[in-house]
Amino acid sequence: MSILWISIVSLLVLTGVFLFAAFRPSIANRRQVAHDQVNLALTQSRLRELRDEEEQSLLSASGRVQAEREIKLALGHELSESVSEQDTKSNSGVLLSVFMTLVSVVLVMSYLKVNQVSVVTDWENAMIRLPELGKRIVMNADPSVTNDDLTDFAVGLRTRLHNKSDDAIGWLLLGRVNIALNQVSQGLQAYEKALALDPNHKGALTSYSQALVMRGQDADIKTALRLLSKVTATTPITDFDFWSLYGLVASLAKESDLAISVWRELEKSINPNDPRLNIVQQQLRGLLPQGPSVNVTVSLKYDLTLPPDGTVFVFVKGEKTGNLPLAVRKMPLKSFPLDITLSQSDAMMPSAMMREEMNVWVTARISSDPNIDLQIGDLQGQSTVIKLDPGETEVSVIIDTVIKSELNESK
């Protein structure tokens, strides 16, 4: 494209040069004018001489008239040739300039026409591919979809929505495609149109909130939190994607208590073998205030039989709070010994603070399911009461007891 424009500009510059040259008298032209003026002056002088000769009876009247006629014809012929030559040169320059101008115009029009044809062709291809792309992108979540595919899908969707603007799902899809193409502003506009048609649509509310968080302004984050809260009552805790988004937005909005509550509920709902549990616990550690920590080494009595898919619970209790754990960690059953550190980030409730306790003890339990409540058949061990240091406190626990009744659980 740049080469084309350079060529057009060059042609226009040359056109200007030729036009200037065509209309500006050249040195040869100026010399010709001077020569013509001399010839005219000589002719006039010769005509005066003929009149003088007639008055002196050196030339008859008819002779004088004949001589004047011949002199004037010769002068006219010479002047005619001079003018014709100048006109020819001028006209050549003008014609060349006009030709070059026309070439430039044709090139520009051809370029614009080709571009227009290209745009129309792209649009037609996008409309033809719309059903196929919809199946790949929406239904199959095809990982091989490219940005060009997404762009074609967006073009086709925009065309369809132009003809059917009341399609809330269509606007939602267009918003998601725009976000995938990193066109956040266009995505937000599409989500807003979807919500205008269906204000309570969970997918539109969630996607719009995600896009607002991407834009990152404080007002956007508060709006996202408000929109997400509208659907919490109808969204089960098993919907990890929604609740983790809600927890993150609450953290970004500096609603720490709400964020901790959300992550705590998620922690309870997740299977201990689920790798997402580490994500939840990391979020909690970042939100809860730090304080004393207890480094626990858990070992197992050699003659105990382990459940095939067990869950390990390790928790700290204190004299002031009694049976309410100050800190709890759950994890899938692994090989022993286990080394675990519990801190205030593992608190079950923000109000239960380890730093407010002086004497604590640690309990380790193996359960056959993820339920933290004590059950018959659980394996358990407990440390003695220890004094909690302001920094780190080391303690060892041996799991050596089979729970035969709930009364087996001591202080």
N, C-alpha and C positions, 0 to 999 in steps of 0.2 A: 504493500500500500504506500509506503514512504517513497519508493522509487517512482510510482505513478505520480504522486504529488510533486516530486522534484522535477519530473519531466514537464508537467503542466506549467509550473512556475517558470521554468526555463523558456518554454515556448512563448509565454506571455511577455517575458522580458525582451526576447528577441523581436516580438511583434512591435513592442514600443520603440525599440531601436530603429527598426525599418520604417515605422511611421515618421519618426523624427527625421530620419535621413531623407525620406521622400518629400517632406514639406519644407525642409531647410535648404535654401539655395547653396549649391556647391561652388567651389572655386571656379570650376569650368563654366558653370552657368553665369557666374558674375563676369567672367572674361567675355563670354558670348554677348552679354548685354552691352558691355562697353564697346565691343566691336560693332554691334548693330547701331549704336549711337553715333559712332564715327562715320559709318556708311551713310547714315541719314544726313549728317551734317555736310558730307562731301556732295551728296545728291542735291541738297538745297543750294549749295554753292554753284554747282554746275548749271542748275536751272536759272540762276541769276545771270550767269555768264551768257546763256543762250539769249536771254532778253536783251542784254547789252549788245550782242552781236546783231540782233534784229534791228535795234535802234540805230546802229552804225551802218546799216544796210549791207552788213557782211553775210546776213542769213535772211532768207525770205521767211514770211510768216508761216507758210505751210511747212517749210523745212524745220522751223523752230518747233512747231506742234508735233511733227513726227519724231524729232529728237527727244522732246520731253516724254512722249509716250514710251519710247524705248527705254529711257533712263528709269522711269517709274516702274515699268514692268520688271526690269532687272532687279530693282530694289525690293519690290514686293515678293518676287520669287525667293530671294535670299532670306528675307525675314520669315517667310512661311516655312522654309526648311529648318530654320533655327528654332522656331516655336514648336514645330512638330517633334523635333528631337528632344526638347525639354519635356514636353507632355508625355512622350513615350517613357522616358526615364522615371518621371513622377508616377505615372500610372502603374508601372511595373512594381515600384516600391509599395504602393497602396494595395495592389492586388496580392502581393506576397504577404503583406501584413494581415489582410483579411483572411487569406487562406490559413495562416498559422493560428489566427484567433478561432476560426471554425474548428480546426483540429483540436485545440484545447477544450472547446466547448463539448465536442463529441466525446473526448476522453472522459471528461467529468460526468457527462450524462451516462456514458456506458458504465462507469464505475458505480454510480448510484443505482443504476438499473440492476447490475449484477448483484450488489448488496441486497437490494430489495428482493430479488428472486431468491437469494440465499436465505433471508429471514423467513420468507413464505415457505420455502422448502423445509426448513427446520421445524416450523410450526406444524406443517402437514405430517412430518415424520413423528413428531411428538404425539399428535392426535392418533395416529395409527398405532403407536406403541403403548398407548395409555392402558388398555385392558391387560396386556402382557406385563407391563411394569407394575400395575396395581396388584396383580397376583404375586409377583416376585417380592415386592417391597412390603405389602400389607399382610398378605396371607402366609407367605412362606418365609419371610424375614431372610431372604437370600443374602448370604454374606458376600457374594461376588458382585453385588450391585455397586456401580461406580458413581462418581459425582456427575458424570454425563447422563447416566440413567436417572439420577435424582432430578437433574435439571429438566430433562425431558418430561418426567412425571409431573414436576411443578408446573411446566408450561401447559400440559394437558389439563391438569386440575384447574388452573386459573381460567382456561377457556370454558370448561364445563361450568364452573361456578359463575362465570359471567352470564351464562344462559340460565342458571338455576342457583340464584344467590341465597336461597333459604335452606340450603343443605348444611346443617351444623356439623355433621360428620365430615363432609368434604372440606370445610374450613379447618377443622381440627387436623385432618391429614395434611393439608397444605402447610399449616403451621409447623407440624413436626418435620416435614420435608425441608422447609426453610431453615429450621434450627439445625438439622443435619448438615445443611450446606453452609452453616455458620452465618446465616442472614438473620440475626436476632431481631432486628426492627421489623422485617417483613413477617417473621414468625409471630411476634407479639400482636401485630395487626390482625393476622389470620385467627389467632386464638380469641381475640376480643370480639371478632365477628361471630365465632362459634358460641361464645358465652352470651352474646346478645340474643342469639336464637334459643339457647338452652342454658340458662344461668346456673343450673344445678348439676350439670354433667360432670361426673367425677373425673373422667379422662381429661376433659378440657380444663378443669380447675387445676388438676395436678400438673399438666403440661405447661399451662400458663404460669404457674408458680415456679416451676423449674426455669423457665425462660427469664422470669423476673430476677431470680437469684443469679443467673448468668450475667445479667446486666449489672448487678452488684451494688446498686444505690440503696441507701438506708431505707428510703420510702418504699422501694420495690420489695425489700426483704420483709418489711412489716406487712405490706399488702399480701405477699405470698403466705405468710403465717396465718393471716386472717382468712384467706381463701381456703387453705388446707384444713383449718379448724372446722369449716362448714361440713366436711364429709367424714370427720373422725368418728362420729356416732354410728355411722353405717359401714365402717370399714373394719373388718376383723383384724386382730393383732397378728394373725398369720400372714398378712400382706406386708412382708418385710420391706419391699421397695417403698411403699407409701409411708410406713411408720418411720423408716430410717430417714427419708426425706423430711418428714415432719420434725424429727429430732434435730437434724442438721439445721433446718431453718430456724427452729427455736433457739439453738445455740448462736446462730448468726445474729438473731434479733436480740441477743443478750437476755433471753428468758431462761435463765439457768435452771430454776426449779422445774419448769415445764420440760425442759430438755432432759434433765435427770430422770424425771418420772417416765418419760417416753422410753428412754433407753433401758430403764429398769424393767418395764413391762416387756420389752423385746427380749431382754436377757432371760426372763422367766419362760418365755414361749419357745425359745430355740433349743433344739436338741443339743446335748453337750458334744456330740460328734460333728456338729455343723461348723464348718470353718468360719462362718459369719459371726459366731460367738466372740471370736477374738476382736472383730471390728467393734462390736457393741461394748465390750469391756474396755477397749482403748478409748472410746468416746467417753465412757464413764470416768476413767482415770483422768482424763483431761478436764472434766467438769467439776469433780469433787475436790474440795480443799485437801491439801496434803498435810500429814501429821506423822505420828509414830507409825512404824511398820514392824511386822512380825515375820521373821524368816523361819519357815517351818520345814523340817525334814520329816517326811512320812515314810515309815517302813511297815512291813507286813510280817505277821507271825507265820512261820513256815508251813504250819499244818492246816491253814484255812483254805477252803475251796472258794474260788472266785466265781461270780456269775459270768455268763458268756458275754453279755453286753451291759456292763455295769457303768455306773456314774460315780465319780468321786466328789464328795463335798468336804471342804475344809472351812471351818468357821471359827471365829474368835468371839468369846463371850466375856462379859465383865460382871463384877459384883453389883454394880449399880443397876444395870439393865436386866440382869437375870437371864431368862431364856431368850431374850431378844438378841440375836447375833449383832455384833458390832461390824463385822466384816465377813463376807462369804465368797468363796470361789468354787465353781463347779466345773468339771472337766471330764472328758471320756476316760474310761479306765485304761491305765497304761502300766508299764512295768515299774517295779519299785526298786529302790526308794524314789520318792518324789520330793523335789525341792520347790517350794512355793513361797512367794512373798505376798502378804496381805497388808493393805494400807487403807486409809480412809476412802480411796477411790473404789474399794470393794464393799463399801457400806451398803446395807440394805435400805437405810433411810438416812437422809441428810442430817436428821436431828440426832442420830446415834453416833457420837464422835468418840473414837478410841482415845483421843488425847485427854478426854475428860475422865478416863478410868485409870486407876493406879494398879489394880490387880486383875489379871485376866487369865483365862485358860483356853486351850485350843482343842477342838474336837475334829477328828477325821473320820469320815464314814464312806463305806462303799454300799451303794444301793443298786438293786436290780433294774431300776427305772429312773427317769429324771426328776422324780418327785422328792423334794427335800424333806418332807415329813418322815419321821421315824417309822419304820415298818418292821414287822417280825421277819427275821432272816437277814436283816442288814448286818454288815460287819463294821465294827466301830472301835476306835481307840481315843483316848483322851489324855491330855497332859495334866500335870499338877498345876496348881495356881502359881503364877509367876508375876513378879513385879514388872510392869511395863515401863521401859526406858523411853525418854523423849525421842531418841533416835531409832536405832534398830535393836530388836530383841530376838535372840536365837532360842528356838525351842524344838524339841524332838517329840514325835508322837508315834506310837506303835499301835497299829490296828491288830487287836488280839482277842476281840470279843464278838460272839455271834448273838445278836439281839433275839431273845426268845420271848420277850414281852416288852411293852412300852416302859415298864418299870425299870428295865435294865439301864435306861439312860440316866446317869447320875449328873450331879452338878458339874 
